[in-house]
Amino acid sequence: MTNGAGLGLKAQHYEDALACAADGLWFEVHPENYMVDGGPRLAWLDAIRARHPLSLHGVSLSLAADAPPDPVHLQRLATLVARTEPMLVSEHLAWSAWRDHYYPDLLPFVRNDEALKRIADNVQRTQDALRRRIAVENPTHYMVLDGHEWSEVDFLAELARRTGCGLLLDVNNVHISARNLGFDAPTYLDAFPVDAVMEIHLAGHSEDPELGAALLVDSHDAPVADEVWSLYRRVIERSGPRPTLIERDDRLPGFGELMDERDRAQAILDERTAHA
Amino acid sequence: MKLADFQDDFIHALYADDGSLARQPGFRVYRNTVIKGCVDALQANYPTVERLVGEAWFRAAATIHARATPPTDARLLDYGRHFADFLDTFEPARELPYLADIARLDRYWIESHTALDEAVLDAADIAGPGPDTVWLPHPATRWAWFEAQPIFSIWHANREELAVDDELPWTGEGALLTRYDGQVRWTAISRGTCTFLDACAAGQPLAAAAQVMLLDDPDVEIAPMLTTLLAMGAFVSTSP
């Protein structure tokens, strides 16, 4: 597995992505966009995969729903995994499907024993179906929910212990959640079980149009913020190099601008490798 | 609280906009994200409808549809199965009676774009088809006859960002979409050609399909029609 820095693959950047030969570069896609019978999308993905390592980052397995993952959807994912042989497969500690409907967001839940048991079972089913370890990502928080029995860090550590899954640490999500809920991001990160971390995400965020800085939104529509870069350095210092992704989904700049951000992450990884 | 009960309450709050969850300011982020995700998907899937009505009108209509009909599948490329039917009965769309059929052609485009990869029947590979020869439409081939309005002309002009001809005759039209070399292509076809393709899709041999077609539309010339269909890559290869 590469320990380099990667980019989310956007259709607008296919040609540049295909041609780019930067050291350690890899690409990440949402598998849902490639769950098609055939046609140019899959042909493009195959072409990218022939040049670069690929990561599949799912948004819809709905691991934190009180139901097993949809077996048809899981089979589609398994088919795509077999086709692309990705270096990583990841999902979210959240839910998005419920009672035959799909809600395109990553929705929260109360971290209690019942949820832990259900989510561990869902992760296990996923790993069994894919015959591989997956990484589970810490979500962004916008609300205080009553009734948590577990801290998020302990919940993720226990999930990894029970299922053998890895973790995807989204540093921007930690920064946003810390600001929105009022906890200390460095304390959260210092307690995070870094040995299980298979990938790190970095992204930009924005302020809520009504509440401003009191409510940060995980909008992926801006460059990575300075505070998030500092937190990232802090994590890498402790964990050692980890595959790191720059996520950008909205207000897309040119490929070169995204590569500059990606190169900044790569430089931090290289520096850490040199000091190992 | 049980996980399932929490989820039920959360979904209720997303759509009904009440309950204790909805009172927290942060809840709005979830509600906005869910609806934006649906509306963005519809906007991506129905670009020709958007060009005809403008972005603001489109997003307002799509929001109403998204609130009433959430996706049932995580593949958002598939979202909008009921959007054309919604436009058919959407009061503000009454002045644009062609809008729903334009949405149907946008939907065909996606179906063609994502259909199974199979070799197309190439004119060069055909050694004299006989009356019993069966040609099946390629998985990426879509066609429809629109009886009352020039749906294809309106659709393709807007899809290609061209001006619609001021003198456009207001008559029925057929549309054919195929995928060739990985690209979705389109052309106008006659009512008879649509009937012919229906018969081919039902597994009828060429002679029988042509007979059905001529009963429906005696004016179609078979040879040029077949040349067009083959050039468009409308049929799947018969080679094993």
Interface residues (C-beta under 8 A of the other chain):
Chain A: E32 N33 M35 V36 D37 G38 G39 P40 R41 L42 A43 V59 S60 A64 A65 D66 H73 W95 S96 A97 W98 R99 D100 H101 Y102 Y103 P104 D105 L107 P108 F109 V110 E114 A115 R118 H141 Y142 M143 V144 G147 N180 D208 E210 L211 L215 V217
Chain B: M1 K2 L3 A4 F6 Q7 F10 I11 L14 L21 Q24 P25 G26 F27 R28 V29 Y30 T33 V34 G37 C38 A41 P70 P71 T72 D73 A74 R75 L76 L77 S112 H113 T114 A115 L116 D117 E118 P139 A140 R179 G182 Q183
